[in-house]
């Protein structure tokens, strides 16, 4: 299976690339649309600030390409900031429109919940609570924890698109969202041990069955 990792200059590409290779994938890291079109599925990584990422996607015309990918019903997985870019908008730095593949807004953790202070960013291992299973997730999920590193999270989402979440000091943090062929994971599956590998492998098997 050939997976295209979208290189727009704001992703931790090496760890994602290596994780995919360990699962037997041929990986193409590229910003070239023709090269990306020759793959079975696409992965949108992301590290950094939302406005910078949207700007980079626009400058490389990859934002238009991603809309074409969605229109063609091609499998796409967004990870961390890559997932956040798939929502309608973000308040990070300044109000910025996202790709709009998922309903909702990206907002910063306040660091205070009913007078109780908590740490921002949400960093480390947290339990992933599965609320429903997408078509690509089969079998028992034995491990429960995945690895998060983020200061912003998706709010005001469409609950029908929510697959799993984590509880962070009483805040329901979307962990996995799915809309048709588009999937987002807020955590880093490539850094999430047994469960992360299982989820990434299941997503790839879902791609292969399409």
N, C-alpha and C positions, 0 to 999 in steps of 0.2 A: 504494500500500500504506500502511496506517495502523499505526503502531507506537506503543504506549503505554509511556512511560518512567515508572516507578513513583516517585513523589515522596514519600518518607517522611522528608525533612529531612536526609539524610546522603549526598548524591551530588553529583558534579561534573556537574550536569545540562546546563549550557550546551554543553560540548565534545561530549558524546554527542549532544545534540539537533542541533547543527550538522552533525556527521558524517552522521547519518541523513538530514538534509535534503539534503545534497550528493549523496546516493545516490538522491534522488528520492522519499523517503518523506514522508508527512504524519505529523507527530509530535504526540502528545498527552502533555503532562506533567501528571500528575494523581495524586491519592490516592483519587479517587472511583471506586468499583467499577463503577458503571454506565458511566462514560466509558471505563474500562479494558476492560470487556467488549465495547465496540464496536470494538476494534482487532483487527488480524490476528495480532499477536504482542506480547510484552511484554519489556521490558528492565529489569533490576534493577541500577542502578549502586551505588556505595558508596565513601565516603571516611570514615575515622575508625576507631573501636574497635568490635570485634565485639559486646561486651555492650550498648553504647549503641544500636547498630543493631538488635539483636534487641528491645530494650526499645521502640524507636520503632515497629517493625513490630507489636508486641503492642498498644501504645497506640492505634494507628490501625486495628487488626484486619486489617492487611494480611497478617499471618502466616497467618491463617485463609484469606484470599483466595488466597494463593499455593498453599496445599494444594489448594484447589478447582481452581486453574489446572492443577496437576499431574494431579489426578484426571480432568480433562476432556481431558488430553493436548494442551493448548495450548502453542505454542512460547514458551519463556522463555529469555532469555540473561542470565546474571549476569556482571558485570564487576568485577574486582579484589575489593574487600570483598564486593560483590554475589555473586561466585562463592563466596567463603568461607562466606557465610551459608547456602549450600545444603548444607553438610556437617553431620555429626551433632553436632559439638561443637567448642569452641575453648578454649584455655588462656589466651587474651589477657586480661589484667587479673585475671580470676578464671574458674574453669571455668563455661562457659555452653553450654547446648544450642542447636544450630542447627536448621535446618528439616528436615534428615535426608533430602534428596533424593539425596545421594551418600554412600557409605560413606567414613568417614575422619574424622580430627581435624586441627584447625588448630593448628600449633605454631610457636613463634618460632625463627628461625635462631639458633643458639648463638653464632655468631661464631668458632667454633673447630672445625676438622676435623683430627683426629689431630695436634694441636699446632700446626697452621698457622692463624694468625689471618686472618679475612676481614671485609670491611665489612658491617655491617648498618645500614640496609636494603639489600636487593638492589635497586639503583637504576641504571637505564640500559638500554642495548641489549644483548640477549643472543640467541643463536641458538635458534630454535624447532625442535626435532627432532620430526618427525611420525612416529608409530609406526603409526597406522592412519587410515583416512579415514572420517569419518562420512558419512551419506547426502547431506548438503548440500555437501560439499567436492568439487568437480570441477576438472578441468584441472590443468596444471602449476603448482607453486608455485616461482617463480623467486627472489624475495627470501627471505631466511632469518631476518632479525632483527626483533624486536619490542621494545617499550619496557615495562619493569617498574618498579614502585615499590611495594615491600612488605617488611615485616619478619616476616611470618608466612606459612606455606605449608601446603598440604594433605599429610598423612602417612597411612600405613596405609590407602591407598585401594584400591578394587577395580580391579585392572589392566585388566579388561575395559572399564572406563569411561574409561580414559586414551586420549586422541587424540594429544597432543603434550606434550613437556616441554622444560625448559631445564636445562642443567648449570651449577650455581653452586658452584664450589669442591668438586666431587665430590658435590654434593647434587642428586638428581633432583627438580626442582621442577615439579609438574604445571602445564602451561600451558593446555591445553584438556581439558575432561572433558565427556562426553556420556552421558546416561541417558534414552533415549526422546526425548521432546520437549524435555528440559531440557539446556541447554548452559551451561558455565561457562568464562570466559576470565580467567586470573589477570592477564595483561598488559592494557594499555590499547589496544585496536585503533584507537581514534580518534586516538591519538598515535603510532601505529606505522608511519607512512609507507605505502609500497607494499603490504607484506604485510598490515598491519592493515586497510587499505581492502579488499584482496582478500578477506580472511577475513570481514569484516563483510558485504561484498557477496554472497559465497557463502552465508552464513547467511540473508540476506534472500531470495535466490533459492530456497533450500530451503523457506523459509516460504511463498513464493508458489506453489510446486509442490504443497504439501500440499492 
